[in-house]
Amino acid sequence: MVGVEHKTLSLNGISMHVAEMGHGPIILFLHGFPQCWYTWRHQITFFATHGYRALAPDLRGYADTTGVPPSDPAKFTTLHVVGDIVALIDALAPPNDQKVLVVGHDWGALVAWALCLYRPDKVKALVNMSVVFTRRNPSRKPLEMLRAVYGDDYYICRFQEPGAIEHEFAQIGTKTVLKHFLTYRTPGPLNIPKGKPFPDTPISLPPWLSEEDVDYYTSKYNLTGFTAALNYYRALDINWELTAAWTGAQITVPVKFIVGDVDLTYNAPGCKEYIHKGGFKRDVPLLKEVVVMEGVGHFIHEEKPDDVNAHIHSFFKQFSSSHCSAL
């Protein structure tokens, strides 16, 4: 991408790749699965031209961020990843202004929630997409709950056995696997049965996703494999074990939440009730706004970049001291 600067920083024991563009208050963009910094391409250029410094790292184990052995899921907890993000903020934010604006999606949203939970002193405001904040349930581990609700074929459950799903993905081919994930649009649970994870039907790319986009993601996963990215899911129960001290804790930074009404996360059992009937506001008392975008799926910031950029921009203007240009 023209104008984007790429740098690699040694921090927190890893080598973190960061895409950067623009000058002004920092907006930190945190990606999810199965993506990398590139998922924020529309946001990076928009906010760089509207008076912000856009930073989009590859999270540990993804794309060009290296230094963590993928053989150990215990190295991919939210405590590790938030440690990376805090070290990144310390390295790049001005010494007199160590609070940044944060945008997260999918796993990046989970990391952003964790960042706000563990280190709210580092965050001015947050726009999160697709994945709501989830209180720690002290009486039940996450995987036990997911298996009880969705069954063993649910994608997160299928990701748990190291090497098994990677073998199936290798037989299918990296690009085809990525196309299936990136084009999934069913507002129900994503199941990937053993032996036949995906249907044989041809995959048509939506208008917002080009072959070149998929090729970029494919080039990165061809180098890294899927294991490190899957380790985020394999560390779910480890996260639960390590975060007992935050049981019942609230998110205490200003938040705007955006989700598509066709997103599988929004249609998960109990999610709409939690968002719209007080539970979300109870756990995130500084929740300022919830935006549900009609007819939009999971990869909301790629599918509707102009609308999402406008929503982020309108929210962050009140927390920015710069004179950003108007929309």
N, C-alpha and C positions, 0 to 999 in steps of 0.2 A: 504494500500500500504506500502510495506516494506521501511523503511527509511524516511517516511514522518512524520514530527512532527505536531501535532495538538495542537493549543492553542486558548484560548478565552481571548480577551482583552476587558476591559471596556473603551469605548471611545465614545465621542460625544453623550452620553446618551443611548447607546446601548451596548449589549454584542456581539462582532464580533468574529466569528470563522474564523481562518486562518490556512490553510495548508502550511507548510514550509519545504523546503529541500535545502541543499547546503550552500555554503559560497562564498562571493564575492559581486560584484555589484548587487543591487536588481533589479529583474524583477517582476513587479506586473501584475498578470493575472486577468482580469475582465471578468466574465462569463455572459452569457445571459439567456434567457428563452428557454426551461423550465429546466434549469440545476442548477449547483452549482459548488463549487470548483473542483469537480471530473471530470468535462469536460476537465480540463487541465492536467490530469494524465500523458499523453505522454510528454507534455512540461515540467512538473515539474521534472521528472526524467532525461530528456535529459539535461536541462540547469543546473541542480544541478551537473551533472557530467562534465559539460563544464565550470566550474569556476564561476557560478552565484549563487545567493541566490534567489530561486524561492518562491514567496509568492502568494497564491491564496485564497482570502477571499470568504466567502459566503456574497453576498451583503445583505443589510438590508431586513429582511423578508424572506430570503431564507434559507432553511436547518437549520443549527445550529446557525445562527445569529439571535438573539432575542432582544426584548425590544421595538418594535414598534407595537402599536395596529393596526392590519390589518383592522379594521373598518373605518380607516380614510385615504383615498387615498392622502389627502393633505400632509401626512407625507412621501410621496415617490417621491418627486420632485427630479430633478437632483441636486438642491442646497443642499438638505438633503444628498443625496448619495455621492456627491462630498465632502461634509463636513466629512462624514465618512472616505472617502479615504484619505483626507488630514490629518485627525487625526491619521489614521493608519501609514501614511508615517512619521509623526512627532514622533510617538511612536517607530518605528522600524528602520528607517534610521539613519545612524550615524549623530551626530550633525553637523559635518563639511561637510556633503555631503547629503543634503536633497532633491536632485533631483534623480528621479528613472527612469528606463526604464519601459514602459507600453505596455501591449498587451491587446487588447479588441476584443470581438466578440459579435455580436447581441446587446442586451441591454448593455452589457459590453462595446461595441464599442461606443454607445451613451454616456455612462458615461465617457468614456475616452475622447471623443471629448469635453464634458462639462468640464472635469478636465483641459484640455489644454486651454479651453476658459477662465475659471474663474481663474485658478492658473497655468499659464504656467511656473512659477518659480519652480514648483515641478516636472517638466518632462524634462528628458534629450532628449528622443526620443520616438516615438510611432509607433507601428505596429498595425493597425486596420484591422479587417476582416469583410466582408459581408455588413456592414452598412456605407455608405458614410456620410461625414459631410453635414448637411443641414442648410443652412442659415435660420434665423428666418424671416418669411414672416409677415411684420407688418400689412398687410391688411386682413389676413385670418387666422383663427384658424386652427390648425392641423386636428381636427376631422371633421370640416366642409369640408375641402379639401378632406379628405379620403373618406367620404361618397359620395361626388360629383363624385369622380373618380371611386370608387370600389363598392359602394352600401352598404346597411345595413347588408348584410351577410358577409362582409369582416371581418376577424377574429378580427382585432383591434376594429372595430365598435361593434362586438358582445360581446367583453369583457367589454363594458362600463357599463352595468346595474349591479350594485352590487348584488351578490347572484344568478343571473339568470343562467349564464354559469356554475357557481360552482354546481348548482343543476343538470344540465345536465351531467356534468363530473362525479358527484357522482353516477348517474344512470349507466353510462358506465363503471366506474371503473378506478382507478388511473393508473394502469399499461397500460391498453388499450389506455387511453388518451395519455399517454407519448409516447407509441409506434407510434401512429398516427403522433404526432408532430415530433418526432425524425427521422422518415422514410419518411417524406414529401419531395418529390423530383421533383414536377412539377414546371417548370420555369414560372409559372403564379401565380396569386394571390391566397392566401389561404382563401377559403370561408368555413364557418361552419354554415350551415342553421339551423334555429330554429327547434327543435324537432328531427333533425337527423344530428347532427354535422359532423359525419364521416360515410363513407360507411361501409357496412357489410362485405366486402371482407376480407379474411384472411390477416394478416400482416406478411410478411416475413422480418426478420431482415437482414440488409446488413452485409457483412463480417466484417466491422469495428465496429459493435455494437453487443455485446453479451447479452444473457439473464441476466447474472450477472450484466452487466452495467445498464440495465434497472431496475433490481431489486434494485440496489443502489439508483437510482433516486426515484424509487417508495417508498422506505422506508422513504425517507426524505419528500416527498409530503404527504404520509400517516400521518405524524406527524404534518405538518404545514398547509395542505390544499393548495389550489391554490390562495386564495384571495390576500395575500401579493404580490405575484409575478404579479398578474393581475393589482395590483394598480399602477405599473409603467406605464401601458397603460392608466389607468384612470386618471393619473396626467398629461397627455400630454397637455391639454389645460391650466392647472395650470402652467406648465412650461412656456408656451407661455406668460402667463400674467406676470410672475415674471421676465422674461429675456429681457424685452424691452431695458434695458440699453446696451445689447450686440447686438442689431440689426446692421447688417453690419460688425460686428467684424470678424477678420480672425483668423485662427489657426496659431500660430507663433512658433511651434516646428517642428523639422524634422520628417517627416512621411513617412512610407511605407504602402501601402494599398494592401490587398490580397482578392480576391473574386473568387468563382467558377462560371463558365459560365452557370451552371444549377440552381444557387441560385435564389430564387424568388426575392430577393432584386436587383440583377443585372439586372433582366428582368422587373423591375418596369418601368412604363412609364417615359421616359426622363432620366433614370439613365445612360444608356450607353453613351448618348450624353453628359451628364454632366461630366462624368468621362473622356471621350476621346476627347472632343472638347473644353477644356479650362476652363469650369466652376469650376471644382474641383481645378485646379491649381490656379485659381483666388482667391478662398476662403481659400485654404491651400497653400500659396506661397512656403513653404519649403517642399512640396510634392516631394520626391526624386524618387519614383518608384511606378508603379501600376502593379500588377501581376494578370492576369486572368488565372485561372487554368482550363484547358479543361476537361469537363466531370465530374466536381466536384460540389456537392450540397452545402447546407447551412452550415452544420456542418463540415466545411472544415478542421479544426484542428484535428478533430477526424477521419475523412474519409481519410485524407492524412497527417498523423502526421510527417512522415519523411521529406516530401517535405516542409511542413510548418515550421518545426523546422529549416531546412536549410535556408529558406528565412529569418526567424527572426534572426538567428545566424549571417548570413552574414551582415545584416543591423546593428545589435547592436554592432558588434565588433569594429566599428569605433568610438563608443561613450563610450566604456569601457576602463578603465585604467588597468584592470587586464590582466594577460597573460593567456587568456582562451585557452584551448587545441583546436587543429584543428579538423575539421570534419573528 
